[in-house]
Amino acid sequence: MEKELFIPLVVKWAQAHGFKDIQANMEGFETPKSYERAADNAKFTPDVTGVNMFNRHYLEVSMKTDQLRGSISKWKLLSELAGMKGAKLYLMAPRGHVRFTREIIDQYNIPAEVVKID
């Protein structure tokens, strides 16, 4: 399963939940701002961002993966950015990936809200 296939579902969820000024890392939308880690120049681009209640929230598709370290780094960065701005990180987990996502955020103490998408 490709993560990119779920980004339209995340955009649809964001629109249904009142998010405005939606930016998505897919064709037809403005690409969200990328963040770069100074230590190793690794770039992190959120899957989807949107404004709700005057704050820009980050929405990430969460899937079981072998490259878990990169996902955790990205989630920590985005949750930190969201926290500084009074916003939230939403981890959008497809069916079969919800439990995995909850275990990871508990294990690594990442403040995020897990949302199941179909």
C-alpha positions in Angstrom: 0.0 0.0 0.0 1.3 3.4 -0.9 1.0 6.3 1.5 0.2 8.7 -1.3 -3.0 6.9 -2.1 -4.4 8.0 1.3 -3.6 11.7 1.0 -6.9 12.5 -0.9 -8.8 10.8 2.0 -7.0 13.0 4.5 -7.8 16.1 2.5 -11.5 15.0 2.4 -11.5 14.4 6.1 -9.9 17.8 6.8 -12.5 19.6 4.6 -15.3 17.7 6.3 -14.0 18.8 9.7 -13.9 22.5 8.9 -10.2 22.9 8.0 -9.5 25.9 5.7 -6.5 26.9 3.6 -5.6 23.2 3.0 -2.2 22.5 1.6 -1.3 18.9 0.5 1.7 17.1 -0.8 -0.2 16.0 -4.0 -1.1 17.4 -7.4 -3.8 20.1 -7.4 -2.9 21.6 -4.1 -0.2 24.0 -2.9 2.7 22.0 -1.3 3.1 22.5 2.4 6.3 24.2 3.7 9.2 21.8 4.2 11.4 21.8 7.3 15.1 20.9 7.3 17.0 19.4 10.1 20.4 21.2 10.5 22.3 18.2 11.8 22.0 16.1 8.6 20.0 18.3 6.2 17.1 15.8 6.2 13.9 17.5 4.8 10.5 16.9 6.2 7.4 17.9 4.3 4.0 17.4 5.9 1.4 15.3 4.0 -1.4 17.8 4.6 -1.7 21.0 6.6 -4.9 23.0 7.3 -6.1 26.0 9.4 -8.7 25.4 12.0 -9.5 27.8 14.9 -6.8 30.2 13.6 -4.0 27.6 13.9 -2.2 25.6 11.3 -2.5 21.9 12.1 -0.5 19.0 10.6 -2.1 15.9 9.2 0.2 12.9 8.5 -0.7 9.5 7.0 0.6 6.8 9.4 1.4 3.4 8.1 3.4 0.4 9.2 6.8 0.7 7.7 10.4 -0.6 7.8 11.7 3.0 7.8 10.2 3.7 11.2 13.0 6.0 12.4 12.3 8.6 9.7 8.6 8.6 10.5 9.3 9.1 14.2 11.6 12.0 13.5 9.1 13.6 11.3 6.2 13.1 13.8 8.3 14.5 16.6 9.2 17.6 14.6 5.7 18.2 13.5 4.2 17.7 17.0 6.8 20.1 18.3 5.9 22.7 15.7 2.2 22.2 16.3 2.7 22.6 20.0 4.6 25.8 19.7 1.7 27.3 17.6 -1.1 26.0 19.8 -2.1 23.5 17.1 -2.2 19.7 16.8 -0.6 16.8 14.9 -3.2 14.4 13.5 -1.9 11.0 12.5 -4.3 9.6 10.0 -4.1 5.8 10.1 -5.8 3.5 7.5 -7.5 0.3 8.6 -4.9 -2.1 10.1 -2.5 0.6 11.0 -4.3 2.3 13.9 -3.0 0.0 16.7 0.6 0.3 15.4 0.3 4.1 15.3 -1.0 4.3 18.9 1.8 2.0 20.1 4.5 4.1 18.5 3.2 7.5 19.8 2.9 5.9 23.3 6.4 4.4 23.1 8.1 7.6 21.9 5.8 10.0 23.8 4.7 11.9 20.8 1.7 14.2 21.5 -0.7 13.5 18.5 -4.2 12.5 17.9 -4.7 9.2 16.0 -7.7 9.3 13.5 -8.8 6.2 11.6 -9.5 6.7 7.9 -11.0 4.3 5.4 
